[in-house]
Amino acid sequence: MKVWGFAQKPKTINTIAADVTEIKRMLTSFIQKLIAECLLLLNLESPKKDPEKLVYTQNT
């Protein structure tokens, strides 16, 4: 009976790198969603700009 040791075989460098890449992808996705949500909240809370006061420039 095996009392201690690895429940599964030790990971190789390639599988560790794949796990790290997956974690980075998940974190990046989470941070992008978080930033988008913050920008949305800031946009909702900021005072609305008066459309008449906006100056539009047109290149002719």
Rosetta constraint file for C-alpha pairs under 8 A:
AtomPair CA 6 CA 10 HARMONIC 6.78 0.50
AtomPair CA 11 CA 15 HARMONIC 6.06 0.50
AtomPair CA 11 CA 16 HARMONIC 6.40 0.50
AtomPair CA 12 CA 16 HARMONIC 6.32 0.50
AtomPair CA 13 CA 17 HARMONIC 6.03 0.50
AtomPair CA 14 CA 18 HARMONIC 6.15 0.50
AtomPair CA 15 CA 19 HARMONIC 6.15 0.50
AtomPair CA 16 CA 20 HARMONIC 6.17 0.50
AtomPair CA 17 CA 21 HARMONIC 6.09 0.50
AtomPair CA 18 CA 22 HARMONIC 6.18 0.50
AtomPair CA 19 CA 23 HARMONIC 6.17 0.50
AtomPair CA 20 CA 24 HARMONIC 6.11 0.50
AtomPair CA 21 CA 25 HARMONIC 6.16 0.50
AtomPair CA 22 CA 26 HARMONIC 6.19 0.50
AtomPair CA 23 CA 27 HARMONIC 6.09 0.50
AtomPair CA 24 CA 28 HARMONIC 6.00 0.50
AtomPair CA 25 CA 29 HARMONIC 6.16 0.50
AtomPair CA 26 CA 30 HARMONIC 6.12 0.50
AtomPair CA 27 CA 31 HARMONIC 6.05 0.50
AtomPair CA 28 CA 32 HARMONIC 6.11 0.50
AtomPair CA 29 CA 33 HARMONIC 6.25 0.50
AtomPair CA 30 CA 34 HARMONIC 6.11 0.50
AtomPair CA 31 CA 35 HARMONIC 6.09 0.50
AtomPair CA 32 CA 36 HARMONIC 6.13 0.50
AtomPair CA 33 CA 37 HARMONIC 6.09 0.50
AtomPair CA 34 CA 38 HARMONIC 6.19 0.50
AtomPair CA 35 CA 39 HARMONIC 6.11 0.50
AtomPair CA 36 CA 40 HARMONIC 6.12 0.50
AtomPair CA 37 CA 41 HARMONIC 6.19 0.50
AtomPair CA 38 CA 42 HARMONIC 6.09 0.50
AtomPair CA 39 CA 43 HARMONIC 6.00 0.50
AtomPair CA 40 CA 44 HARMONIC 6.20 0.50
AtomPair CA 41 CA 45 HARMONIC 6.14 0.50
AtomPair CA 42 CA 46 HARMONIC 5.89 0.50
AtomPair CA 49 CA 53 HARMONIC 7.71 0.50
AtomPair CA 49 CA 54 HARMONIC 7.78 0.50
AtomPair CA 50 CA 54 HARMONIC 6.90 0.50
